[in-house]
Amino acid sequence: MERTGDMEIVNRVASSPLITLDLSEFIPDQERVIIDMKEWLFQEMILREKDFRLKVKEHDWSIYENKYVAINCSVDAIIPTWAYMLLVTKLEPLVKDVIYGSVKDLENSICLEAIQGIDAYQYLDKKVVIKGCSDLLCDPEVVYMAVTKKLTPVVSSLMYGEPCSTVPLYKKKK
């Protein structure tokens, strides 16, 4: 509370019962790595099983430890499904997560996993504002829809934006 002359200025945002949720605070900061299958192919176009298996055996898999990994192929090559599966058998014990897809797919997966990890019941019957300008690398629609699905069953109201200018989204019926 501040005083200017005889007038008292009250910061209603600071004293409101609103809880501001910044989704970027939930996103882990571990390194992200892309494995491009073209690097594992003969002449970047053909998978020869014997050569591929040898590369897999000799590869230093420890470089991926505690990282998020996306596997994809940037060239038009026919790669059997088992080849991706073989890479996952080497990565799974070491990495935070491994997916098939692009950098954006990986970010979406990380964001969705983070949202799933939120304990929604800590917001039971609370008024929650989902901060609108979070520094997220994933598709905003993906993460904001997921957090809306997660919180709507438990909150008393859900808003989007900043506490000083929110867009109401949901209010529990009394």
Backbone torsions as a table, in degrees:
resi	resn	phi	psi	omega
1	MET	NA	134.2	178.7
2	GLU	-121.0	156.2	175.6
3	ARG	-118.5	132.0	171.8
4	THR	-125.2	104.2	-175.3
5	GLY	66.2	-126.6	178.4
6	ASP	-94.2	-1.9	-176.3
7	MET	-98.4	135.3	178.6
8	GLU	-98.9	128.4	179.0
9	ILE	-102.6	124.8	-178.5
10	VAL	-110.3	126.9	175.8
11	ASN	-84.4	95.8	-175.8
12	ARG	-70.6	-28.1	178.0
13	VAL	-65.6	-46.6	-178.4
14	ALA	-64.7	-32.0	-177.8
15	SER	-94.9	2.7	-178.4
16	SER	-79.2	159.2	178.7
17	PRO	-81.8	8.0	-178.5
18	LEU	-68.0	139.8	173.8
19	ILE	-109.0	122.6	178.8
20	THR	-94.7	127.7	-178.7
21	LEU	-111.6	112.5	176.8
22	ASP	-97.8	107.5	-174.2
23	LEU	-62.6	-26.8	-179.2
24	SER	-64.5	-22.3	178.2
25	GLU	-70.8	-16.6	-178.5
26	PHE	-94.2	-12.6	-173.9
27	ILE	-85.3	123.2	-179.9
28	PRO	-66.5	153.3	-176.7
29	ASP	-105.5	16.0	177.1
30	GLN	-60.7	152.5	-178.0
31	GLU	-62.7	146.0	176.3
32	ARG	-109.0	138.5	-177.4
33	VAL	-133.5	140.9	175.5
34	ILE	-110.6	130.3	172.3
35	ILE	-105.1	115.3	179.0
36	ASP	-93.9	115.6	-176.8
37	MET	-60.6	-21.4	-179.2
38	LYS	-59.9	-29.7	179.1
39	GLU	-69.1	-16.0	-176.8
40	TRP	-100.5	0.6	-175.0
41	LEU	-102.6	151.9	173.5
42	PHE	-70.1	124.2	-177.3
43	GLN	52.7	30.9	179.2
44	GLU	55.2	26.3	179.7
45	MET	-145.9	-17.5	-175.1
46	ILE	-129.1	131.6	175.2
47	LEU	-93.0	115.0	173.9
48	ARG	-103.1	118.0	-170.1
49	GLU	-54.7	-48.1	-177.2
50	LYS	-60.8	-47.0	179.2
51	ASP	-64.7	-41.6	-179.2
52	PHE	-62.3	-48.4	-179.8
53	ARG	-61.7	-36.6	177.5
54	LEU	-65.1	-43.7	177.1
55	LYS	-61.0	-42.6	179.1
56	VAL	-62.0	-43.2	-178.7
57	LYS	-65.1	-39.7	-174.8
58	GLU	-88.1	-11.0	-176.4
59	HIS	-68.7	142.7	176.0
60	ASP	-84.3	94.7	-176.2
61	TRP	-74.3	-17.2	-178.0
62	SER	-64.4	-18.7	179.9
63	ILE	-67.1	-13.2	-179.3
64	TYR	-99.0	1.7	-174.7
65	GLU	-57.5	131.2	179.4
66	ASN	59.7	28.0	178.1
67	LYS	-115.3	163.0	172.3
68	TYR	-95.8	133.3	-173.8
69	VAL	-127.0	134.4	171.1
70	ALA	-115.7	136.2	176.6
71	ILE	-111.7	131.1	175.3
72	ASN	-151.2	-176.4	177.0
73	CYS	-137.7	121.0	-175.3
74	SER	-88.0	-0.3	176.9
75	VAL	-118.7	161.2	179.9
76	ASP	-83.6	88.2	-179.1
77	ALA	-130.7	152.0	176.4
78	ILE	-91.7	114.4	-178.4
79	ILE	-119.6	123.0	-179.9
80	PRO	-66.2	148.7	-177.9
81	THR	-57.0	-37.7	-177.7
82	TRP	-60.5	-26.7	-179.3
83	ALA	-65.3	-42.9	176.2
84	TYR	-64.3	-41.3	-179.7
85	MET	-62.4	-39.2	179.6
86	LEU	-63.2	-41.5	177.5
87	LEU	-63.0	-39.6	179.6
88	VAL	-63.1	-36.1	178.9
89	THR	-62.1	-29.7	178.7
90	LYS	-83.7	-33.8	-175.6
91	LEU	-82.7	-40.0	-170.1
92	GLU	-51.0	-43.1	-179.0
93	PRO	-69.2	-14.6	-172.2
94	LEU	-107.6	-35.6	-167.4
95	VAL	-90.9	163.9	172.9
96	LYS	-70.6	-41.1	177.1
97	ASP	-165.4	154.4	175.7
98	VAL	-136.5	134.5	179.3
99	ILE	-135.4	166.4	168.8
100	TYR	-96.6	128.6	175.9
101	GLY	147.6	-166.6	-176.3
102	SER	-88.6	178.2	174.6
103	VAL	-59.4	-42.4	179.9
104	LYS	-64.2	-40.9	176.9
105	ASP	-61.2	-40.1	179.1
106	LEU	-64.5	-45.8	178.5
107	GLU	-61.6	-41.5	177.9
108	ASN	-61.5	-41.9	179.6
109	SER	-63.6	-43.6	179.4
110	ILE	-63.4	-44.5	179.9
111	CYS	-63.3	-44.0	-179.9
112	LEU	-64.2	-39.6	177.8
113	GLU	-63.5	-40.6	178.7
114	ALA	-63.4	-42.1	178.9
115	ILE	-63.4	-41.8	179.1
116	GLN	-62.5	-27.3	-179.6
117	GLY	-79.5	-8.7	179.5
118	ILE	-71.8	132.1	175.2
119	ASP	-81.4	96.5	-175.7
120	ALA	-60.6	-30.3	-175.0
121	TYR	-71.0	-11.9	173.3
122	GLN	-71.2	-13.2	178.7
123	TYR	-106.7	15.6	-178.7
124	LEU	-55.3	123.0	178.5
125	ASP	58.5	25.3	178.4
126	LYS	-100.9	161.2	173.9
127	LYS	-96.7	115.2	-172.5
128	VAL	-117.2	134.6	173.7
129	VAL	-111.4	121.4	174.7
130	ILE	-85.5	114.8	-177.4
131	LYS	-59.1	132.6	-173.7
132	GLY	-85.9	-22.5	-175.1
133	CYS	-111.9	52.3	178.6
134	SER	-78.9	150.7	177.7
135	ASP	-86.9	80.0	-178.7
136	LEU	-110.0	140.4	178.2
137	LEU	-92.8	-10.2	179.7
138	CYS	-86.2	173.7	176.2
139	ASP	-66.7	122.4	-177.2
140	PRO	-58.8	-36.9	-179.4
141	GLU	-60.0	-38.8	-178.8
142	VAL	-62.9	-51.2	-174.5
143	VAL	-74.6	-38.4	-179.0
144	TYR	-71.3	-34.7	174.9
145	MET	-66.0	-41.7	-178.8
146	ALA	-63.9	-43.1	-179.6
147	VAL	-70.2	-31.0	176.1
148	THR	-65.2	-45.6	177.0
149	LYS	-59.9	-39.3	-176.8
150	LYS	-70.1	-40.4	-172.1
151	LEU	-92.7	-27.7	-176.1
152	THR	-52.8	-41.1	-179.3
153	PRO	-66.6	-16.4	-173.4
154	VAL	-116.6	-28.2	-175.4
155	VAL	-78.7	159.4	174.2
156	SER	-82.9	-32.7	173.0
157	SER	-153.1	152.3	-178.7
158	LEU	-131.1	131.6	-179.6
159	MET	-132.2	165.0	179.5
160	TYR	-125.8	141.7	175.9
161	GLY	122.8	-137.5	178.2
162	GLU	-119.1	152.2	-178.0
163	PRO	-54.3	-28.7	-178.8
164	CYS	-81.9	-15.2	179.1
165	SER	-153.9	87.2	-176.2
166	THR	-102.5	156.8	172.0
167	VAL	-108.0	115.0	179.8
168	PRO	-68.2	136.5	-179.0
169	LEU	-117.3	-39.7	-172.9
170	TYR	-151.7	140.9	173.0
171	LYS	-139.1	126.6	-179.2
172	LYS	-63.9	135.8	177.4
173	LYS	-73.8	140.7	-179.1
174	LYS	-92.3	NA	NA
